[in-house]
């Protein structure tokens, strides 16, 4: 192709239209200078108090008269100099008042796009768009957009990532969703009260507080120890309740939709084909009710929770949706380590188990808090055998399978001969699984 032809192609391309964030955004960014002053005061409260006592009323009013307009100007300028645009192949974000930064996010590298609405954002009718991208630990975000604009932009980006033409991607709209289940608030509250973390902190407080009172007879010492413990017990339950409130799971062509949150509302998607491993967690006090918690390892995404609590039968049906062709092996399918493994891990060795089917590598661990991990063979990136000196003496070894989410699932304390055979067979299953796996695409 000649140079004139290239220039002609460039001229024929439609111009890239840059857009700004919602006009309410400056109010959020104007807090930055105020936050710097608050941080300084908290870092050195004595110095801050001395400086404040020296200020007269006139000086204080002048300072506020300067600080408030300066903060407003900073918020406005950072909003004015922030633009974003969607091109044929990437999302482009330009930011920076003094130092310019342009982020080029390739559409085919986008793993997940979440829409979140903090409490004040819900009142203002705006939302934040968060993007999980391959190869980055920190999420890029657009904050804030109008709630409707955020959902429309999310749908357009997903359509482009799926391969729709640029001129038709914006017409695709958000894929329809069918609700699969909703966690009732009462069930969530009871499940959190039955978790070990809450009761653990309460038991520790019940033991430590009387001992401190007996030893010191100092109310302040007792309060200094009791308040953090009771706060930790409350935070482990109340914080999770607020975050996981009204947990709703839906199914759509672009993945499993997750909506949750009491104060800050979040709308996320588990992208299809990107789930590397699934864990079914079963705390001790949940067993009589038959409840489990479903956690995920997703490549290139920080989404790690699929269901905060659900009946086991329903959870297993959801797992079958996340990992097509995979069924959770029954309890009797898991084989324990040999009895000589008890010399390596007394008592707890009974909680370990392994089951390998045609579709999945499954391990089990834990006596009080059981955890069952499932890794499809196609998602296994590497297999390792580890054996320490004491394990060699007892003829046992660990087999680790590594996934694309930089996580490992381990079959603990297997017979050494079984572990060596498992190493070879699992490597072959992984090659065959990757060869026959369907491509990971949005809206497949």
Secondary structure, 3 states (H helix, E strand, C coil): CCHHHHHHHHHHCCCCCCECCCCCHHHHHCHHHHHHHHHHHHHCHHHHHHHHHHCCHHHHHHHHHHHHHHHHHHHHHHHHCCEEEECCCEEEEEECCCCCEEEEEEHHHEEEEEEEECHHHHHHCEEEEEEEECCCCCCEEEEEEEHHHHHHHHHHHHHHHCCCCHHHHHHHCCCCEEEEEECCHHHHHHHHHCCHHHHHHHHHHHHHHHHHHHHHCCHHHHHHHHHHHHHHHHHHHHHHHHHHCCCEEEEECCEEEEEECCCCEEEEEECCCCEEEEEEEECHHHHHHCEEEEEEEECCCCCCEEEEEEEHHHHHHHHHHHCCCCCCCCHHHCECCCHHHHHCCCCHHHHCEEEECCCEEEEEECCCCEEEEEEEHHHEEEEEEECCHHHHHHCEEEEEEEECCCCEEEEEEEEHHHHHHHHHHHHHHHHHHHHHCCCCCCCC
